[in-house]
Amino acid sequence: MQLPRGRFHRLLKSTTSRALMEEMNSAQFTGICTIVLGSESVTLVLNEGLVVLAEYGDIKGQHVPDTILEGDETEVAAELNLLTPEQVKLALEFNRPFA
């Protein structure tokens, strides 16, 4: 995915995929969430707590959240970067296959 540079918000070192997704949803997070899951990384773009773009290896789009929630007790680390509404719109325009 080609994403605009966000503004660093937070680093989470020890959480689960499910707890992370619930927190971002309840906080209506808008930005990029990069999750380190074992030796792989997951990139999610959220708009007001909802996943609008996603990539995990060869998996793209709305199947990604379901896939990472299958192992909901697996410990993960994540970096959160804030995006403006304009940056989210730009990300959506440039990354249609990941929606």
C-alpha positions in Angstrom: 0.0 0.0 0.0 1.0 3.6 -0.6 0.1 5.6 2.4 0.7 9.2 3.5 3.0 9.8 6.4 0.9 10.0 9.6 1.7 11.7 12.8 3.1 9.3 15.5 0.5 8.7 18.1 1.4 5.7 20.2 3.3 2.4 20.5 1.8 -0.6 22.1 4.1 -3.4 23.1 2.0 -6.1 24.6 -1.6 -6.6 23.6 -3.9 -8.9 21.7 -5.3 -8.4 18.2 -8.9 -8.4 19.6 -8.1 -5.9 22.4 -6.3 -3.6 19.9 -9.2 -3.7 17.5 -11.8 -3.1 20.2 -9.7 -0.1 21.6 -9.4 1.5 18.1 -13.1 1.0 17.5 -14.2 2.5 20.8 -11.8 5.4 20.5 -12.9 6.0 16.9 -9.3 6.0 15.8 -8.4 7.5 12.4 -5.0 6.6 11.1 -2.6 3.8 10.3 -2.1 0.9 12.6 0.9 -1.3 11.9 0.7 -4.6 13.8 3.7 -6.9 14.3 2.3 -10.4 14.3 5.1 -12.9 14.8 7.5 -12.3 11.9 4.9 -10.6 9.7 3.3 -7.2 9.8 -0.3 -6.1 9.2 -1.2 -2.7 8.0 -4.7 -1.3 8.7 -6.0 2.2 7.8 -9.0 3.1 10.0 -11.5 5.9 9.7 -13.3 6.7 12.9 -12.6 3.2 14.2 -13.6 1.3 11.1 -11.1 -0.5 8.9 -11.2 1.0 5.4 -7.9 -0.4 4.0 -6.0 -3.5 5.0 -3.0 -5.6 4.0 -1.5 -8.8 5.6 0.9 -10.7 3.4 -1.1 -11.7 0.3 -4.5 -11.0 2.0 -6.1 -7.6 1.1 -9.2 -5.8 2.2 -11.9 -6.8 4.6 -10.6 -10.4 5.0 -7.6 -9.1 7.0 -9.4 -8.1 10.2 -11.2 -11.6 10.3 -7.8 -13.3 9.7 -6.0 -11.5 12.5 -8.8 -12.0 14.9 -8.7 -15.8 14.5 -5.7 -15.9 16.7 -7.2 -13.4 19.1 -5.1 -14.4 22.1 -1.8 -14.0 20.3 0.4 -11.3 21.7 1.1 -8.5 19.3 2.9 -5.1 19.2 1.5 -2.1 17.3 2.3 1.4 16.2 -0.4 3.9 15.7 -0.1 7.0 13.5 -2.8 9.6 13.1 -4.2 10.7 9.7 -6.3 13.7 8.9 -9.6 13.0 7.0 -7.9 14.4 3.8 -5.1 11.9 4.2 -7.6 9.0 4.6 -9.4 10.1 1.5 -6.1 10.2 -0.4 -5.1 6.7 0.9 -8.4 5.4 -0.3 -8.0 6.9 -3.8 -4.5 5.4 -4.2 -5.2 1.9 -2.7 -8.6 0.8 -4.0 -7.6 -3.0 -4.2 -7.0 -2.9 -0.4 -10.5 -1.6 0.5 
